[in-house]
Amino acid sequence: MKIVISWVLMIILVSFAASASAEVPVRGDTLIIGMVSPMVLNPILFTDTPSGMIIGTIFSGLVKINDRLEFEPNLARSWEVSEDGLVWTFHLRDDVYWHDGVPLTAEDLLFTFETIMDPHTITIRRGDYEKVTEWKVVDPYTFQVTFREPFAPALEAFAMGIIPRHLLEGVDVNVAPFNHNPVGTGPFIFREWISDVHVIVDRNENYFGQVPYLDSIMWRIIPDLEVRMLELEAGTIDLVGIPPIHYQRMLRVEHIYVHRYPSLSFNYFGWNERIPKFDDDRVRKALTLAIDRETMAEVVYEGLAVVASSSFPPISWAFNPEVKPLPYDPEQARRLLAEAGWRDTDGDGWLDRDGVIFEFEFLGLSGDAVAMMIIELAMEHYAAIGVRLNPLFLEWGDFVSRLDPPRRAFEAFFLGFGVGVEPDPHIYFHSSQAEWGFNDTNFVDARVDQLIEAGRRELDFEARRAIYWELHERLNELQPLSFMFHVEAIMGISRRFRGVVPSPVGFLWNVEYWWVPEDLQRY
């Protein structure tokens, strides 16, 4: 708790310092960000973090999240909820225009949500709206949503970006040119996407909120993490995420600020439970017990990570402090695997069952030094109990396409997820999300389903927290994934930029307020 309070205090102090500055913001300059390639620039289709970062500058939702992790108005000026919690009425701004000049109306909201619920649409987001019984356009600037039962995570679901009816009606949204040439209502307007080179957005002079000070943002596509670090040091990019192994090194670079803050995320080893050997709680638990996560956190993350026991990060109100991560216990791992029928019957050092050794292809992200170190250590730990891990490192696009529906073409992998302010884990662990959601691993457990559904229905905060505390305990016991770490976010940014306020909600959450003094502008 003391750690959480200190981080919140730090963010408040940074915010105060920024607001108290005597400098007057001016327009101009370009922010250059280094990252891997996005997949698609459509808010109802994307599944990857790079796409989501860009989408957040182009599109707007009904609500947005501030640095205090609170929901506040965005496209909606206000909203009210019926006494029974079933009917949500949103009153829209009447001064919002799509980037092509067409006014936004409630018809765009209706079109967006109906497109998500269309079975033809390849989206992971249907689960957020499956409890809706009616979408209703009351008038051009009033939109009403009726649920069949109370839905506690509603506001986070309504933070999703809205898409334009006038450009996508009658079009197959899955393959629309719009997905690489988007039109939104956000603070920046899409300019161009040159594959494997960059994506550029420009200031939206007609934005309904704070019109950005920056002229533009460029995301330079740099797949290799080490190259991104070199470019940050050289000053050829302005902003990039820093892995813990480079934290101390980047602190010594004079022209950048290095920000550390708690993240709403977790990373994990995923096991494809469509494959019989992983569809056994004992096997997955053994695969977690067999790896020394405490040592990994200290050696690989240099103390900037804590071992995870579920998807709930320590700064979440859903995190149960009584739940302790599984220990490093290779002997217990061997016993559990033996119970599941995996023994070394021929004395070759590898566990086998029915004449087949326990081995699997394990996907990692190419160019990610941290992932490589984690996977190399895991290979050693698994070999020590007679399990063979065969690594395969892929570029980001190939990696994601192997995991995403409908392919699910993998055995195991190492990945991280960002989670929302709203802790509802439905999309990750509910059985209904195995086909089209983020339940890539096909985890199914009736009690987990019951707890997730109860958490979505419960509007009383304390009662809801109790549900998630029980869910946290069960996830740790069953290990639907091998929960690995909650890693602190570390960002490096050029000292040219003013108005930067780091927050767990996302580094670019207030980018429209960022600016560069005239004498420091480069572009």
SEBA-215513 format. One record per residue (C-alpha): residue number from 0; residue in one letter; x, y, z. Coordinates in nm, 3 decimals. Example, Ala and Ser with C-alpha at 12.3 -4.5 7.8 and 13.67 -1.06 7.14 Angstrom:
<recs>
(rec 0; A; (1.230; -0.450; 0.780)) (rec 1; S; (1.367; -0.106; 0.714)) 
</recs>
This chain:
<recs>
(rec 0; M; (0.000; 0.000; 0.000)) (rec 1; K; (0.284; 0.242; 0.079)) (rec 2; I; (0.429; 0.182; -0.267)) (rec 3; V; (0.096; 0.260; -0.434)) (rec 4; I; (0.049; 0.579; -0.232)) (rec 5; S; (0.401; 0.698; -0.309)) (rec 6; W; (0.348; 0.651; -0.682)) (rec 7; V; (0.016; 0.835; -0.674)) (rec 8; L; (0.180; 1.118; -0.479)) (rec 9; M; (0.461; 1.135; -0.734)) (rec 10; I; (0.213; 1.166; -1.021)) (rec 11; I; (0.024; 1.442; -0.837)) (rec 12; L; (0.347; 1.632; -0.770)) (rec 13; V; (0.454; 1.602; -1.133)) (rec 14; S; (0.113; 1.727; -1.241)) (rec 15; F; (0.137; 2.019; -0.999)) (rec 16; A; (0.486; 2.107; -1.116)) (rec 17; A; (0.372; 2.105; -1.477)) (rec 18; S; (0.072; 2.327; -1.404)) (rec 19; A; (0.280; 2.564; -1.191)) (rec 20; S; (0.539; 2.618; -1.462)) (rec 21; A; (0.587; 2.980; -1.569)) (rec 22; E; (0.645; 2.872; -1.929)) (rec 23; V; (0.367; 2.942; -2.178)) (rec 24; P; (0.290; 2.657; -2.422)) (rec 25; V; (0.359; 2.724; -2.790)) (rec 26; R; (0.276; 2.533; -3.104)) (rec 27; G; (0.514; 2.340; -3.323)) (rec 28; D; (0.747; 2.040; -3.355)) (rec 29; T; (0.697; 1.666; -3.403)) (rec 30; L; (0.709; 1.386; -3.149)) (rec 31; I; (0.894; 1.083; -3.287)) (rec 32; I; (0.819; 0.750; -3.119)) (rec 33; G; (1.001; 0.424; -3.182)) (rec 34; M; (0.803; 0.099; -3.176)) (rec 35; V; (0.716; -0.221; -3.362)) (rec 36; S; (0.467; -0.213; -3.647)) (rec 37; P; (0.094; -0.174; -3.583)) (rec 38; M; (-0.147; -0.429; -3.730)) (rec 39; V; (-0.467; -0.235; -3.805)) (rec 40; L; (-0.593; 0.117; -3.728)) (rec 41; N; (-0.955; 0.040; -3.650)) (rec 42; P; (-1.066; 0.053; -3.283)) (rec 43; I; (-1.312; -0.236; -3.313)) (rec 44; L; (-1.060; -0.470; -3.481)) (rec 45; F; (-0.717; -0.416; -3.324)) (rec 46; T; (-0.566; -0.666; -3.080)) (rec 47; D; (-0.213; -0.527; -3.033)) (rec 48; T; (-0.064; -0.248; -2.822)) (rec 49; P; (0.112; -0.057; -3.104)) (rec 50; S; (-0.214; -0.025; -3.298)) (rec 51; G; (-0.397; 0.079; -2.981)) (rec 52; M; (-0.146; 0.356; -2.909)) (rec 53; I; (-0.198; 0.514; -3.251)) (rec 54; I; (-0.575; 0.459; -3.247)) (rec 55; G; (-0.595; 0.647; -2.917)) (rec 56; T; (-0.476; 0.967; -3.087)) (rec 57; I; (-0.712; 0.937; -3.388)) (rec 58; F; (-1.040; 0.815; -3.238)) (rec 59; S; (-1.261; 0.915; -2.943)) (rec 60; G; (-1.492; 0.717; -2.717)) (rec 61; L; (-1.799; 0.822; -2.524)) (rec 62; V; (-1.580; 0.852; -2.214)) (rec 63; K; (-1.208; 0.861; -2.142)) (rec 64; I; (-0.982; 0.786; -1.846)) (rec 65; N; (-0.776; 1.051; -1.670)) (rec 66; D; (-0.449; 1.019; -1.478)) (rec 67; R; (-0.640; 0.956; -1.154)) (rec 68; L; (-0.781; 0.642; -1.318)) (rec 69; E; (-1.129; 0.798; -1.329)) (rec 70; F; (-1.378; 0.806; -1.616)) (rec 71; E; (-1.472; 1.146; -1.748)) (rec 72; P; (-1.677; 1.283; -2.041)) (rec 73; N; (-1.542; 1.270; -2.396)) (rec 74; L; (-1.787; 1.240; -2.687)) (rec 75; A; (-2.058; 1.233; -2.422)) (rec 76; R; (-2.108; 1.558; -2.233)) (rec 77; S; (-2.287; 1.365; -1.959)) (rec 78; W; (-2.476; 1.046; -1.888)) (rec 79; E; (-2.720; 0.903; -1.639)) (rec 80; V; (-2.803; 0.551; -1.528)) (rec 81; S; (-3.150; 0.426; -1.431)) (rec 82; E; (-3.211; 0.328; -1.070)) (rec 83; D; (-3.201; -0.043; -1.155)) (rec 84; G; (-2.868; 0.000; -1.338)) (rec 85; L; (-3.006; -0.128; -1.670)) (rec 86; V; (-3.054; 0.185; -1.883)) (rec 87; W; (-2.763; 0.415; -1.965)) (rec 88; T; (-2.843; 0.742; -2.144)) (rec 89; F; (-2.558; 0.938; -2.303)) (rec 90; H; (-2.593; 1.303; -2.403)) (rec 91; L; (-2.349; 1.372; -2.684)) (rec 92; R; (-2.157; 1.687; -2.765)) (rec 93; D; (-2.297; 1.868; -3.069)) (rec 94; D; (-1.961; 2.016; -3.173)) (rec 95; V; (-1.779; 1.697; -3.278)) (rec 96; Y; (-1.678; 1.646; -3.641)) (rec 97; W; (-1.515; 1.357; -3.818)) (rec 98; H; (-1.179; 1.445; -3.968)) (rec 99; D; (-1.346; 1.476; -4.309)) (rec 100; G; (-1.584; 1.744; -4.175)) (rec 101; V; (-1.901; 1.537; -4.129)) (rec 102; P; (-2.076; 1.587; -3.791)) (rec 103; L; (-2.074; 1.296; -3.546)) (rec 104; T; (-2.421; 1.188; -3.430)) (rec 105; A; (-2.580; 0.908; -3.231)) (rec 106; E; (-2.618; 0.716; -3.558)) (rec 107; D; (-2.241; 0.664; -3.556)) (rec 108; L; (-2.263; 0.508; -3.211)) (rec 109; L; (-2.544; 0.278; -3.321)) (rec 110; F; (-2.345; 0.175; -3.628)) (rec 111; T; (-2.029; 0.110; -3.424)) (rec 112; F; (-2.190; -0.119; -3.170)) (rec 113; E; (-2.407; -0.301; -3.426)) (rec 114; T; (-2.093; -0.364; -3.633)) (rec 115; I; (-1.918; -0.511; -3.330)) (rec 116; M; (-2.212; -0.742; -3.262)) (rec 117; D; (-2.237; -0.851; -3.627)) (rec 118; P; (-2.111; -1.214; -3.630)) (rec 119; H; (-1.931; -1.140; -3.958)) (rec 120; T; (-1.702; -0.889; -3.785)) (rec 121; I; (-1.371; -1.038; -3.672)) (rec 122; T; (-1.343; -0.872; -3.334)) (rec 123; I; (-1.249; -0.968; -2.978)) (rec 124; R; (-1.483; -0.703; -2.834)) (rec 125; R; (-1.827; -0.863; -2.856)) (rec 126; G; (-1.801; -0.991; -2.499)) (rec 127; D; (-1.815; -0.633; -2.368)) (rec 128; Y; (-2.163; -0.583; -2.514)) (rec 129; E; (-2.327; -0.927; -2.502)) (rec 130; K; (-2.554; -0.818; -2.213)) (rec 131; V; (-2.705; -0.534; -2.419)) (rec 132; T; (-3.067; -0.589; -2.522)) (rec 133; E; (-3.120; -0.261; -2.710)) (rec 134; W; (-2.923; 0.022; -2.868)) (rec 135; K; (-3.143; 0.326; -2.925)) (rec 136; V; (-3.095; 0.658; -3.103)) (rec 137; V; (-3.325; 0.886; -2.904)) (rec 138; D; (-3.232; 1.189; -3.114)) (rec 139; P; (-2.919; 1.296; -3.305)) (rec 140; Y; (-2.734; 1.374; -2.981)) (rec 141; T; (-2.886; 1.128; -2.735)) (rec 142; F; (-2.798; 0.760; -2.727)) (rec 143; Q; (-2.946; 0.498; -2.498)) (rec 144; V; (-2.820; 0.152; -2.406)) (rec 145; T; (-3.031; -0.107; -2.224)) (rec 146; F; (-2.874; -0.409; -2.051)) (rec 147; R; (-3.057; -0.726; -1.952)) (rec 148; E; (-2.880; -0.713; -1.614)) (rec 149; P; (-2.658; -0.461; -1.435)) (rec 150; F; (-2.317; -0.435; -1.600)) (rec 151; A; (-2.046; -0.294; -1.374)) (rec 152; P; (-1.770; -0.255; -1.641)) (rec 153; A; (-1.993; -0.048; -1.871)) (rec 154; L; (-1.789; 0.273; -1.866)) (rec 155; E; (-1.467; 0.105; -1.977)) (rec 156; A; (-1.661; -0.061; -2.260)) (rec 157; F; (-1.785; 0.282; -2.368)) (rec 158; A; (-1.432; 0.426; -2.376)) (rec 159; M; (-1.374; 0.238; -2.702)) (rec 160; G; (-1.329; 0.450; -3.015)) (rec 161; I; (-1.633; 0.516; -3.233)) (rec 162; I; (-1.615; 0.455; -3.611)) (rec 163; P; (-1.792; 0.659; -3.886)) (rec 164; R; (-2.112; 0.523; -4.032)) (rec 165; H; (-2.089; 0.737; -4.345)) (rec 166; L; (-1.758; 0.579; -4.447)) (rec 167; L; (-1.812; 0.216; -4.345)) (rec 168; E; (-2.181; 0.140; -4.390)) (rec 169; G; (-2.224; -0.137; -4.646)) (rec 170; V; (-1.850; -0.213; -4.643)) (rec 171; D; (-1.684; -0.532; -4.517)) (rec 172; V; (-1.515; -0.377; -4.214)) (rec 173; N; (-1.269; -0.665; -4.182)) (rec 174; V; (-1.090; -0.576; -4.507)) (rec 175; A; (-1.189; -0.212; -4.556)) (rec 176; P; (-0.918; 0.028; -4.686)) (rec 177; F; (-1.030; 0.244; -4.390)) (rec 178; N; (-0.829; 0.012; -4.161)) (rec 179; H; (-0.507; 0.152; -4.306)) (rec 180; N; (-0.640; 0.501; -4.379)) (rec 181; P; (-0.861; 0.585; -4.079)) (rec 182; V; (-1.088; 0.882; -4.016)) (rec 183; G; (-1.171; 0.958; -3.654)) (rec 184; T; (-1.275; 1.244; -3.426)) (rec 185; G; (-0.965; 1.253; -3.203)) (rec 186; P; (-0.700; 1.520; -3.143)) (rec 187; F; (-0.483; 1.403; -3.436)) (rec 188; I; (-0.566; 1.336; -3.802)) (rec 189; F; (-0.416; 1.041; -3.986)) (rec 190; R; (-0.169; 1.144; -4.258)) (rec 191; E; (0.006; 0.830; -4.382)) (rec 192; W; (0.117; 0.477; -4.305)) (rec 193; I; (0.416; 0.350; -4.498)) (rec 194; S; (0.456; -0.018; -4.415)) (rec 195; D; (0.765; -0.098; -4.206)) (rec 196; V; (0.868; 0.270; -4.215)) (rec 197; H; (0.634; 0.497; -4.018)) (rec 198; V; (0.284; 0.616; -3.929)) (rec 199; I; (0.222; 0.992; -3.909)) (rec 200; V; (-0.069; 1.189; -3.762)) (rec 201; D; (-0.118; 1.568; -3.764)) (rec 202; R; (-0.283; 1.814; -3.528)) (rec 203; N; (-0.664; 1.834; -3.561)) (rec 204; E; (-0.739; 2.207; -3.568)) (rec 205; N; (-1.111; 2.132; -3.523)) (rec 206; Y; (-1.077; 1.902; -3.225)) (rec 207; F; (-1.359; 1.950; -2.975)) (rec 208; G; (-1.122; 1.933; -2.677)) (rec 209; Q; (-0.776; 2.077; -2.620)) (rec 210; V; (-0.630; 2.131; -2.967)) (rec 211; P; (-0.278; 1.980; -2.959)) (rec 212; Y; (0.028; 2.203; -2.946)) (rec 213; L; (0.240; 1.956; -3.141)) (rec 214; D; (0.219; 1.972; -3.519)) (rec 215; S; (0.240; 1.595; -3.556)) (rec 216; I; (0.339; 1.258; -3.413)) (rec 217; M; (0.548; 1.008; -3.606)) (rec 218; W; (0.573; 0.643; -3.504)) (rec 219; R; (0.892; 0.508; -3.659)) (rec 220; I; (0.881; 0.133; -3.714)) (rec 221; I; (1.193; -0.010; -3.550)) (rec 222; P; (1.140; -0.382; -3.481)) (rec 223; D; (1.463; -0.438; -3.289)) (rec 224; L; (1.459; -0.322; -2.927)) (rec 225; E; (1.836; -0.269; -2.916)) (rec 226; V; (1.817; -0.041; -3.219)) (rec 227; R; (1.540; 0.159; -3.049)) (rec 228; M; (1.767; 0.211; -2.749)) (rec 229; L; (2.053; 0.331; -2.970)) (rec 230; E; (1.825; 0.574; -3.152)) (rec 231; L; (1.693; 0.714; -2.823)) (rec 232; E; (2.052; 0.771; -2.709)) (rec 233; A; (2.137; 0.936; -3.041)) (rec 234; G; (1.832; 1.164; -3.023)) (rec 235; T; (1.686; 1.043; -3.354)) (rec 236; I; (1.368; 0.934; -3.172)) (rec 237; D; (1.206; 1.119; -2.881)) (rec 238; L; (1.006; 0.856; -2.696)) (rec 239; V; (1.032; 0.483; -2.641)) (rec 240; G; (0.964; 0.220; -2.378)) (rec 241; I; (1.282; 0.115; -2.198)) (rec 242; P; (1.332; -0.246; -2.082)) (rec 243; P; (1.463; -0.282; -1.726)) (rec 244; I; (1.798; -0.415; -1.851)) (rec 245; H; (1.864; -0.072; -2.004)) (rec 246; Y; (1.724; 0.138; -1.719)) (rec 247; Q; (2.053; 0.230; -1.550)) (rec 248; R; (2.219; 0.297; -1.884)) (rec 249; M; (1.946; 0.538; -1.994)) (rec 250; L; (1.957; 0.726; -1.665)) (rec 251; R; (2.302; 0.844; -1.773)) (rec 252; V; (2.181; 0.991; -2.104)) (rec 253; E; (2.166; 1.366; -2.043)) (rec 254; H; (1.915; 1.465; -2.311)) (rec 255; I; (1.630; 1.235; -2.194)) (rec 256; Y; (1.406; 1.205; -1.892)) (rec 257; V; (1.348; 0.850; -1.770)) (rec 258; H; (1.009; 0.797; -1.607)) (rec 259; R; (0.923; 0.494; -1.391)) (rec 260; Y; (0.566; 0.426; -1.287)) (rec 261; P; (0.343; 0.128; -1.200)) (rec 262; S; (0.176; -0.035; -1.498)) (rec 263; L; (-0.166; -0.189; -1.546)) (rec 264; S; (-0.025; -0.502; -1.707)) (rec 265; F; (0.101; -0.855; -1.658)) (rec 266; N; (0.309; -1.096; -1.861)) (rec 267; Y; (0.283; -1.471; -1.877)) (rec 268; F; (0.360; -1.802; -2.043)) (rec 269; G; (0.056; -1.916; -2.241)) (rec 270; W; (-0.024; -2.285; -2.296)) (rec 271; N; (-0.260; -2.396; -2.574)) (rec 272; E; (-0.513; -2.607; -2.386)) (rec 273; R; (-0.654; -2.736; -2.714)) (rec 274; I; (-0.348; -2.965; -2.698)) (rec 275; P; (-0.415; -3.250; -2.452)) (rec 276; K; (-0.092; -3.220; -2.251)) (rec 277; F; (-0.173; -2.860; -2.153)) (rec 278; D; (-0.540; -2.928; -2.075)) (rec 279; D; (-0.451; -3.050; -1.728)) (rec 280; D; (-0.436; -2.821; -1.425)) (rec 281; R; (-0.154; -3.030; -1.278)) (rec 282; V; (0.066; -2.984; -1.585)) (rec 283; R; (0.019; -2.607; -1.603)) (rec 284; K; (0.080; -2.573; -1.230)) (rec 285; A; (0.397; -2.784; -1.265)) (rec 286; L; (0.521; -2.565; -1.549)) (rec 287; T; (0.487; -2.263; -1.319)) (rec 288; L; (0.647; -2.432; -1.017)) (rec 289; A; (0.945; -2.535; -1.231)) (rec 290; I; (1.066; -2.182; -1.306)) (rec 291; D; (1.248; -1.958; -1.059)) (rec 292; R; (1.052; -1.640; -1.117)) (rec 293; E; (1.199; -1.454; -0.818)) (rec 294; T; (1.550; -1.492; -0.958)) (rec 295; M; (1.429; -1.398; -1.307)) (rec 296; A; (1.270; -1.081; -1.168)) (rec 297; E; (1.593; -0.985; -0.996)) (rec 298; V; (1.836; -1.081; -1.274)) (rec 299; V; (1.643; -1.001; -1.593)) (rec 300; Y; (1.426; -0.714; -1.469)) (rec 301; E; (1.686; -0.584; -1.222)) (rec 302; G; (1.434; -0.563; -0.941)) (rec 303; L; (1.181; -0.360; -1.145)) (rec 304; A; (0.926; -0.644; -1.154)) (rec 305; V; (0.732; -0.850; -0.901)) (rec 306; V; (0.619; -1.208; -0.948)) (rec 307; A; (0.255; -1.227; -1.057)) (rec 308; S; (-0.017; -1.448; -0.911)) (rec 309; S; (-0.296; -1.345; -1.151)) (rec 310; S; (-0.382; -1.082; -1.411)) (rec 311; F; (-0.465; -0.827; -1.139)) (rec 312; P; (-0.166; -0.589; -1.093)) (rec 313; P; (-0.078; -0.477; -0.738)) (rec 314; I; (-0.213; -0.125; -0.801)) (rec 315; S; (-0.559; -0.264; -0.889)) (rec 316; W; (-0.833; -0.264; -0.625)) (rec 317; A; (-0.912; -0.618; -0.738)) (rec 318; F; (-0.568; -0.745; -0.628)) (rec 319; N; (-0.592; -0.978; -0.327)) (rec 320; P; (-0.288; -0.917; -0.102)) (rec 321; E; (-0.341; -1.252; 0.073)) (rec 322; V; (-0.269; -1.451; -0.244)) (rec 323; K; (0.098; -1.543; -0.277)) (rec 324; P; (0.256; -1.650; -0.606)) (rec 325; L; (0.340; -2.018; -0.641)) (rec 326; P; (0.696; -2.085; -0.517)) (rec 327; Y; (0.990; -2.223; -0.712)) (rec 328; D; (0.955; -2.595; -0.639)) (rec 329; P; (1.094; -2.828; -0.910)) (rec 330; E; (1.037; -3.137; -0.694)) (rec 331; Q; (0.666; -3.060; -0.663)) (rec 332; A; (0.662; -2.991; -1.038)) (rec 333; R; (0.804; -3.341; -1.105)) (rec 334; R; (0.544; -3.500; -0.876)) (rec 335; L; (0.255; -3.325; -1.048)) (rec 336; L; (0.384; -3.422; -1.392)) (rec 337; A; (0.420; -3.781; -1.277)) (rec 338; E; (0.059; -3.776; -1.157)) (rec 339; A; (-0.037; -3.659; -1.506)) (rec 340; G; (0.149; -3.955; -1.658)) (rec 341; W; (0.475; -3.785; -1.754)) (rec 342; R; (0.776; -3.994; -1.644)) (rec 343; D; (1.122; -4.067; -1.780)) (rec 344; T; (1.055; -4.429; -1.876)) (rec 345; D; (1.366; -4.482; -2.092)) (rec 346; G; (1.627; -4.299; -1.882)) (rec 347; D; (1.719; -4.042; -2.148)) (rec 348; G; (1.656; -3.747; -1.915)) (rec 349; W; (1.329; -3.637; -2.082)) (rec 350; L; (0.981; -3.704; -1.949)) (rec 351; D; (0.759; -3.905; -2.180)) (rec 352; R; (0.406; -4.042; -2.200)) (rec 353; D; (0.283; -4.308; -2.441)) (rec 354; G; (0.623; -4.306; -2.607)) (rec 355; V; (0.625; -3.927; -2.676)) (rec 356; I; (0.861; -3.692; -2.490)) (rec 357; F; (0.730; -3.375; -2.327)) (rec 358; E; (0.844; -3.102; -2.563)) (rec 359; F; (0.680; -2.800; -2.722)) (rec 360; E; (0.745; -2.510; -2.956)) (rec 361; F; (0.764; -2.187; -2.758)) (rec 362; L; (0.707; -1.855; -2.936)) (rec 363; G; (0.899; -1.541; -2.841)) (rec 364; L; (0.932; -1.196; -2.990)) (rec 365; S; (1.233; -1.148; -3.214)) (rec 366; G; (1.453; -0.851; -3.124)) (rec 367; D; (1.331; -0.845; -2.763)) (rec 368; A; (1.638; -0.903; -2.544)) (rec 369; V; (1.427; -0.945; -2.229)) (rec 370; A; (1.209; -1.213; -2.389)) (rec 371; M; (1.519; -1.395; -2.508)) (rec 372; M; (1.672; -1.396; -2.160)) (rec 373; I; (1.349; -1.516; -1.996)) (rec 374; I; (1.306; -1.796; -2.250)) (rec 375; E; (1.668; -1.906; -2.222)) (rec 376; L; (1.635; -1.933; -1.843)) (rec 377; A; (1.304; -2.117; -1.880)) (rec 378; M; (1.473; -2.367; -2.114)) (rec 379; E; (1.727; -2.445; -1.840)) (rec 380; H; (1.463; -2.473; -1.568)) (rec 381; Y; (1.241; -2.701; -1.775)) (rec 382; A; (1.533; -2.916; -1.888)) (rec 383; A; (1.615; -2.971; -1.520)) (rec 384; I; (1.278; -3.147; -1.472)) (rec 385; G; (1.290; -3.331; -1.805)) (rec 386; V; (1.078; -3.099; -2.021)) (rec 387; R; (1.212; -2.972; -2.354)) (rec 388; L; (1.131; -2.616; -2.463)) (rec 389; N; (1.205; -2.544; -2.831)) (rec 390; P; (1.217; -2.165; -2.885)) (rec 391; L; (1.098; -1.996; -3.202)) (rec 392; F; (1.145; -1.619; -3.226)) (rec 393; L; (0.913; -1.433; -3.464)) (rec 394; E; (0.867; -1.075; -3.581)) (rec 395; W; (0.575; -0.897; -3.414)) (rec 396; G; (0.325; -0.937; -3.699)) (rec 397; D; (0.394; -1.308; -3.741)) (rec 398; F; (0.384; -1.360; -3.365)) (rec 399; V; (0.044; -1.195; -3.321)) (rec 400; S; (-0.108; -1.366; -3.625)) (rec 401; R; (-0.019; -1.708; -3.481)) (rec 402; L; (-0.209; -1.628; -3.159)) (rec 403; D; (-0.508; -1.435; -3.290)) (rec 404; P; (-0.836; -1.598; -3.391)) (rec 405; P; (-0.918; -1.790; -3.594)) (rec 406; R; (-0.566; -1.941; -3.632)) (rec 407; R; (-0.452; -2.013; -3.275)) (rec 408; A; (-0.147; -2.176; -3.443)) (rec 409; F; (0.079; -2.222; -3.141)) (rec 410; E; (0.171; -2.456; -2.859)) (rec 411; A; (0.312; -2.207; -2.607)) (rec 412; F; (0.437; -1.846; -2.596)) (rec 413; F; (0.563; -1.556; -2.382)) (rec 414; L; (0.358; -1.235; -2.399)) (rec 415; G; (0.232; -0.943; -2.195)) (rec 416; F; (-0.111; -0.780; -2.174)) (rec 417; G; (-0.212; -0.433; -2.071)) (rec 418; V; (-0.525; -0.444; -1.856)) (rec 419; G; (-0.774; -0.164; -1.812)) (rec 420; V; (-0.863; 0.047; -1.512)) (rec 421; E; (-1.168; -0.176; -1.494)) (rec 422; P; (-1.036; -0.514; -1.365)) (rec 423; D; (-1.298; -0.735; -1.533)) (rec 424; P; (-1.095; -1.028; -1.678)) (rec 425; H; (-1.381; -1.166; -1.890)) (rec 426; I; (-1.195; -1.131; -2.220)) (rec 427; Y; (-0.893; -1.326; -2.089)) (rec 428; F; (-1.041; -1.613; -1.889)) (rec 429; H; (-1.412; -1.662; -1.958)) (rec 430; S; (-1.478; -1.977; -2.160)) (rec 431; S; (-1.692; -1.781; -2.408)) (rec 432; Q; (-1.383; -1.584; -2.514)) (rec 433; A; (-1.180; -1.886; -2.627)) (rec 434; E; (-1.299; -1.865; -2.988)) (rec 435; W; (-1.283; -1.489; -3.057)) (rec 436; G; (-1.160; -1.319; -2.741)) (rec 437; F; (-0.820; -1.289; -2.573)) (rec 438; N; (-0.862; -1.633; -2.414)) (rec 439; D; (-0.601; -1.755; -2.663)) (rec 440; T; (-0.519; -2.059; -2.454)) (rec 441; N; (-0.877; -2.201; -2.445)) (rec 442; F; (-0.893; -2.204; -2.065)) (rec 443; V; (-1.226; -2.332; -1.932)) (rec 444; D; (-1.337; -2.350; -1.569)) (rec 445; A; (-1.699; -2.333; -1.454)) (rec 446; R; (-1.621; -2.159; -1.122)) (rec 447; V; (-1.404; -1.898; -1.292)) (rec 448; D; (-1.690; -1.832; -1.535)) (rec 449; Q; (-1.933; -1.794; -1.243)) (rec 450; L; (-1.707; -1.549; -1.059)) (rec 451; I; (-1.642; -1.340; -1.369)) (rec 452; E; (-2.015; -1.317; -1.443)) (rec 453; A; (-2.092; -1.229; -1.080)) (rec 454; G; (-1.827; -0.956; -1.087)) (rec 455; R; (-1.984; -0.805; -1.396)) (rec 456; R; (-2.331; -0.797; -1.238)) (rec 457; E; (-2.233; -0.665; -0.895)) (rec 458; L; (-2.258; -0.286; -0.857)) (rec 459; D; (-2.166; -0.268; -0.487)) (rec 460; F; (-1.792; -0.199; -0.470)) (rec 461; E; (-1.708; -0.401; -0.160)) (rec 462; A; (-1.912; -0.700; -0.273)) (rec 463; R; (-1.750; -0.683; -0.614)) (rec 464; R; (-1.401; -0.668; -0.467)) (rec 465; A; (-1.475; -0.978; -0.260)) (rec 466; I; (-1.570; -1.161; -0.580)) (rec 467; Y; (-1.245; -1.065; -0.750)) (rec 468; W; (-1.040; -1.158; -0.444)) (rec 469; E; (-1.186; -1.509; -0.465)) (rec 470; L; (-1.126; -1.511; -0.840)) (rec 471; H; (-0.764; -1.406; -0.784)) (rec 472; E; (-0.716; -1.701; -0.548)) (rec 473; R; (-0.866; -1.949; -0.794)) (rec 474; L; (-0.664; -1.824; -1.091)) (rec 475; N; (-0.345; -1.861; -0.890)) (rec 476; E; (-0.443; -2.216; -0.798)) (rec 477; L; (-0.542; -2.329; -1.149)) (rec 478; Q; (-0.275; -2.141; -1.345)) (rec 479; P; (-0.472; -2.095; -1.669)) (rec 480; L; (-0.147; -1.925; -1.768)) (rec 481; S; (0.188; -1.935; -1.598)) (rec 482; F; (0.159; -1.588; -1.446)) (rec 483; M; (0.507; -1.437; -1.466)) (rec 484; F; (0.555; -1.072; -1.370)) (rec 485; H; (0.406; -0.730; -1.315)) (rec 486; V; (0.677; -0.505; -1.459)) (rec 487; E; (0.712; -0.134; -1.390)) (rec 488; A; (0.666; 0.084; -1.696)) (rec 489; I; (0.980; 0.275; -1.793)) (rec 490; M; (0.969; 0.542; -2.061)) (rec 491; G; (1.246; 0.757; -2.198)) (rec 492; I; (1.155; 1.092; -2.352)) (rec 493; S; (1.353; 1.385; -2.487)) (rec 494; R; (1.390; 1.673; -2.243)) (rec 495; R; (1.257; 1.906; -2.515)) (rec 496; F; (0.900; 1.814; -2.426)) (rec 497; R; (0.691; 1.990; -2.164)) (rec 498; G; (0.353; 1.890; -2.016)) (rec 499; V; (0.438; 1.520; -1.991)) (rec 500; V; (0.255; 1.350; -1.702)) (rec 501; P; (0.327; 0.976; -1.677)) (rec 502; S; (0.036; 0.761; -1.562)) (rec 503; P; (-0.054; 0.391; -1.545)) (rec 504; V; (-0.343; 0.470; -1.778)) (rec 505; G; (-0.094; 0.520; -2.063)) (rec 506; F; (0.197; 0.748; -2.143)) (rec 507; L; (0.017; 0.943; -2.419)) (rec 508; W; (-0.304; 0.997; -2.221)) (rec 509; N; (-0.259; 1.379; -2.230)) (rec 510; V; (-0.041; 1.418; -2.542)) (rec 511; E; (-0.254; 1.705; -2.670)) (rec 512; Y; (-0.102; 1.912; -2.385)) (rec 513; W; (0.258; 1.831; -2.475)) (rec 514; W; (0.466; 2.112; -2.624)) (rec 515; V; (0.822; 2.217; -2.704)) (rec 516; P; (0.973; 2.565; -2.641)) (rec 517; E; (1.049; 2.744; -2.969)) (rec 518; D; (1.424; 2.743; -2.914)) (rec 519; L; (1.422; 2.364; -2.872)) (rec 520; Q; (1.200; 2.276; -3.167)) (rec 521; R; (1.361; 2.060; -3.436)) (rec 522; Y; (1.098; 1.983; -3.698)) 
</recs>
